[in-house]
Amino acid sequence: MRIDLARLNHVLIPQSKEGRDRFRRGLIFRLLRPIFGIVGSFTREGQLFATVTLIAAGLGLDVVRTDVYLLFCVLAGVGVASLAISRAFVLRGVVPEVVAPRRVTVGDVARFEIVCRNTGADPQGGMLVGGPFLPWHGQWQPAEPASRFIAGLEPGETGRAAMCARFVLRGEHHLDTFRVAARVPFGLSLGPPVETGGTRIVVVPKPANVTRLTMPLGRRHQPGGVALASKSGESMDLLGVRPYRPGDPVRDLHAKSWARTGAPVVREYQQEYFSRVGVVLDTGTTDPERLEAAISLAAGIVAHLSRGEALIDLLVVGDAVHELTLGRSLGFLEQALDLLACVRRGPPPNVDALLRRLGPRLSRLSTVVVVSVADDATRRALVERIGGTGVGCAYVLVDEARQRAVIAGEALAL
């Protein structure tokens, strides 16, 4: 419900960057731009000062019975003077740049660092950093005022400020520009701002806490191994020794056996066997919370598998098949999280179409893990037909109980 209210609070503000750019080019924004400019020229202290000025104006309407209008005149004069002289406080030669994280997990705090460098010949006084207006799914976090303030910059000097935000919607988000402006004496207003470029950040789902995953046993022989695979587990197991043959690597000679038998002997290793896993995510649900739980669970399964000896070859989302190679030093969990960050609701799985896409790839898989949002004949048929190809298939259903467990962050043994 909190998110729905937040949506209503931003009903007139487009969520996408393209929509906001169109809004800025529209007639309404052009008419309101002077008002936005005046309001944006005030600091927080200046906005409070302006509020007090407006209250004094209301109380001083009766100029016969009260002298409050005199207070209004003084306050208004100070405010107008502050705005008038602010035009002279231009940050010449100051080049700002925003340093943002590549990705952040839903609900975690993202830190945006604004780096300002004075490339001009003159020193610059104190300046204040301001962030863009966030859509409904983002909120700036309270911070110490000093974290947004840069005391001053000498020529060639670099200063830093920071702002933090929290996002409740996964996906790829484009933020508008951050602004840096000089603070006018008395701290009521700001000079003309200089702006950074836009910022892109990927908000990824929070992986569920999967502590154990039981899968049907299955292996595929990989003759010669896989390039870049780490030499761990059974990848270089010693099978035994055998007589030396011309062309055998000298480094494989076994000195003790040679000394015992009197003939050259070499070690013989087992070729690599990998457990290759595909993860299928069912997105055919109209319940947004169920979909988010399924995405989080799929992310948790990928994270759990990537910590072990398995290779994660495929991530199937709806009808889209994504080639991956995660685990065993071959890839990164972030690759899968970036794909899961942009998942949208889809139709129920089409078994025939999905198997046609998976067909050429099933021969190299050991196991397929199906994360389903519903339990019906179609989903069961998908599991049975995958198992009929000789590939182990694990079926993970996101029902109401498991959905609550995922949302609560409970440990899951699947």
Helices and strands as residue ranges (DSSP letters): H 2-9, H 17-25, H 27-40, H 44-59, H 68-86, E 94-99, E 103-105, E 109-118, E 127-130, E 138-140, G 145-148, E 149-150, E 158-167, E 171-175, E 179-182, G 185-187, E 194-195, E 199-204, E 210-212, E 220-221, E 238-243, G 250-252, H 255-261, E 265-269, E 273-274, E 276-281, H 288-306, E 311-317, E 320-326, H 333-341, H 351-362, E 367-372, H 377-388, E 392-397, H 400-408, E 412-413
